[in-house]
Amino acid sequence: MPILEFDQWAGSDAGMQSVIPYAPYVYKIPAAEFLLTFLVGNRHLYIWVVRPANKSWVDIESFLACFSRALDVHDDRYEGRRDQEMLLDSFERARTIANETLDAASSGF
C-alpha cells in the first residue's frame, strides 16, 4: 500500500516506485539507495534523481515531487545526510535530461 502518491509515482514502505497505469511497468527505487551518487564531469549527483529522467515515459515533475517527499519519509532508511546543494544540482540535471529526452522522442530521433 502506498504511503504517499504523486500521480505517476508512489512512496512505499520500501522506498518509491512508479504507478501503473501511468507508467508502462513498475520501476522501484529502494530507500536504502536514495543517496547513491555518481560523478558527472566534476559534479557529484544523486543517481536515482538523474537516472529516471532518461525514460521518455517519466513525468519528471511528479518524480521529483515524490522523491523529495520520500527522502523525508525514509530519512531513517538510508545512510548519510542529504546534501541540499547536490540535490538541487541533481534536480536541475534531471530536468535538462528529461526535456532533451522528450525533444528527441517528439522529433523521432
N, C-alpha and C positions, 0 to 999 in steps of 0.2 A: 504494500500500500504506500502511495507517495506521501511524503511528509511536507512537500511543497511542490507547486506546479507553476510553470511558466510556458503556457501554450505547448510548444514542441518539446520541452524538457521538464523533467521532474526530479526532485531530490528524494532519495530513499534512505533507509537505514544504513545502506552500504556505501552511498555516495550520490551519484546522479546518473540519469540515463535519458535517452531520447524516448519520446512517446509516440506509439503507433495510434492512429493513422497519420499523424502529422509528419512522421519520419518513415522511411522505407523499411527500417529494421531497428532493433534495439541496440543502441550504442551506449555501452556502460563505461563509467569512469569511477573507479574506486576512490573513496575519500582518502585513503592512505597515500594515494598518488597525486593528490591535488597540487602539491608544491614541487613536483619534479620540474627541473629546469633543463634547458639546453642553450647552447651558445649560438647566436646569430650575429655574425660579424664580431663586434666587440661587446655585445649586449647579451646578458642572460635574460631569458624569457621563460615564462611558465608554459611547459609543453602542452598541457591539457587545455590551455586557453587558446593556443595557436592552432593546434592540430585539427580540430573540428572545422576551422574556418576554410579548409581546403575542400570540404564537401559541399557540392552545389545545392544539396537539399537542406543545409543547415540555415536556420534563421538566426543569424549571428547575435542580434539583439536579445532574442529570447534566451539563447545560450548564455550570453554574458550576464544577464539578469539572474538566471538560475545559478550559475557558477558563483557569483558574488554572494548570493544568499546561502548557498551550500557551504561556502567557506566558513560563514558564521555558525551555521548549524552544526558543522562537523569539526569545530576547532579543537576538539579533543581526540580526533581520529588521525591526524597527520602530525608528523614530527616537524619541529621548527616553527618559525614565525613567518607569516607572510610579509613580504616586502612590498609596501604600497606603491612605491615608485616602479618597481618591476611589474607589479600587477597592472598599473596604468599603461606602461610600455607594451605589455603583452596584449592588453585590450586594443590599443591603437594598432598594433601589428595584425591582430586578428581581423579587425575591421577592414584594413587595407587588403589583406588576402581575400577576405570574403567578397569584397567589391570587385577585385580582379577576377576571382573565380566566376562570379555572376556575369561579368562583362564577357569573359571568354565563352561561357555557356550560351549566352544570348547571341553571340556573333558566330557560333558554330565551330570555334577552334578548341 
